[in-house]
Amino acid sequence: MAGVTQPKDRSHFILPDLGEGLDEAELIKWRVSVGDEIKEHETLAEMETDKALVEVPSPWTGTVSELCGSAGDMIKVGAVLVRYGSGGSGSEVTDVAEVETAADAGSADEDAGTVVGSVSGELTVSDRFARKTEDDQAGEQVRGKALATPAVRRIARELGVDINLIAGSGRGGRVTASDVHGFSQNGASGASGPTSTPDSGFTPQAIAIPADLPPVDEGNVVETIPFRGVRRKIAEALDRSVKTAVHFTVVDEADVTQLDAKRKEYAKVLGAKMSMLPFVMSAICKALRSHPSLNAIVDDAKSQILRKDAVNLGCAVDTDHGLMVPVIHGANALSIGQLGQAVGELARGCKDRSIERERLAGGTFTISNVGSYGGMFATPIINYPEVAILAVGRAKEKVLAENGRMFVGTVMPLSLSCDHRVVDGAEGARFLNTVVGLLENPSELID
């Protein structure tokens, strides 16, 4: 690829990092077959990360001699994906063990290279194909490369700890911040498992799978669905959220009778259908000005709460592939019409899998429109590391009373979940009350 420093050995192509911080991807389907003559930039395979479907291109021209995996396999970053035969242009065959040793080190912040983009866009491979030194490889063969996030590696460096000597207690053997702190205090001979320390802050403790799980009845099974791709990532994210954030939920209703009339006026002016969602989004952005503690994320590795200035509003979207949460960056600077347009664009991108990966990250607050599927109240799970999420229920007509007068109005149910470690119950209720007040008084919402 242009501008890419390729490895000398072109008999192997290792799977690059398909997204920041990922250590594996699911192979969806091959686009080439053994024996095919392929050209540089030609797509080798379609692979799925946590939320994106990407095409992996060949970094050079050659003949495919082996496809290392089958559809449905989880391929580690840094593992050999494709082998090229002698027909490959400029191939210099080197020791296979050397390549596979480097491949086994496939950590997201190492030298496997990075692929960026989506199915609808052009992908490029970064120039981080540098070989590890012989000393590095020898060390890895003895003790193995630790699986850990960049934040945890930074903690290890600050404490002067060799992270590769620590036995990880997280999922898949991942080294956690607690493991690092425990190893630092107890030394190499001490237990490196979860240890409660004053510096570990909110760091969740890993929980081993119980040995006495009840037996599973495998009879009369219609279909077996493995936890892979988007569904697995959804499960992991929700599990991490409920085990880390301390959830509490407060609910209320908003009389949106006047706002519904304003919505219809907006729709006529714009000449297009318009839902209530952009108005609720605008109310959230305005309410966060008065309640900034909810526009924040938690950095558990550093025991810090990071309050944000701009509102990066995540919007949960239901797709055939599972739940996705694209983010409207700088939503507080957009008009109601612009918010409506952004929602439509993100929803289309999620459903046809063309959305860019960077638009699926960086949120500071999330909204979930359960009402579009008929739900009313909910207990939404926080999109960790954010600290709050608002579920919007289905608006419907109800008999209301005001100043002794009964009338029929439109009521919208709202359910707010917050991380009690960061947001007090009273502040959560005040925030929701502010949102309700804005929705019930369109003149304050539309300024």
Summary of the structure (lengths in Angstrom):
residues: 447
radius of gyration: 25.4
end to end distance: 50.8
largest distance: 87.8
contacts: 1388
relative contact order: 0.10
helix: 32%
strand: 23%
